[in-house]
């Protein structure tokens, strides 16, 4: 099965094309936007660890996973542990408090992008101290904002984003809150105008920078996926989460590990 996937997907070439498009979109971005240059998180959900190894060998370091169990299993894969020693895992799915310990035990964990409540932030803060007593760096996290107001989407209300950001910054000494993220509605028609979810998240960004008097280049904005990451970069994104354009079409969730 793996050989079949390999024959159908050219990971190295796909990565090259995505990186080139990221660079081009950044060059075209309005100088008035002060956000940092974007970097790529390769979303490997439902894909075998072998494809992660291949993408890593092509130079990719940041990888994202949506499902806790899949992240746990993939990150402990013997070949991946041996060949991807500098991997940086981003957890980008909904995280329940009772699964925090599993995620924090992941080797190479770099960031949790989906902190959407005081309770979850508190749980992660307490658990990180227990799991990583010898770590000198705090765990990087982002505040997830539900810009589309969809019940099926996780995330805090945009109006409350700054309060959660402040809480993590002031009350969670083991965490380093680096910015905000959104998923947003799928399938926006750009012929009708800019993506309202991107506009809403950038408004949260502006408010946080202004109210907390932060350096605009220090606050990350994670938005944009395979079908719209170039638009997201134009709007100000600093982290794009791209899966299908790199690894090919995903296996349905019911068939994933």
Secondary structure, 3 states (H helix, E strand, C coil): CHHHHHHHCCHHHHHHHHHHHHHHHHHHCCCCCCCCCCEEEEECCCCCHHHHHHHHHCCCCEEEECCHHHHHHHHCCHHHHHHCCCCEEEECCCCCHHHHHHHHCCCCEEEEEEECCHHHHHHHHHHHHHHCCCCCCCEEEEEEECCCCCCCCCCECHHHHHHHHHHHHHHCCCEEEEEEECCCCCCCCHHHCCCHHHHHHHHHHHHHHHHHCCCHHHCEEECCCCCCHHHHHHHCCCEEEECHHHHCCCCCHHHCC
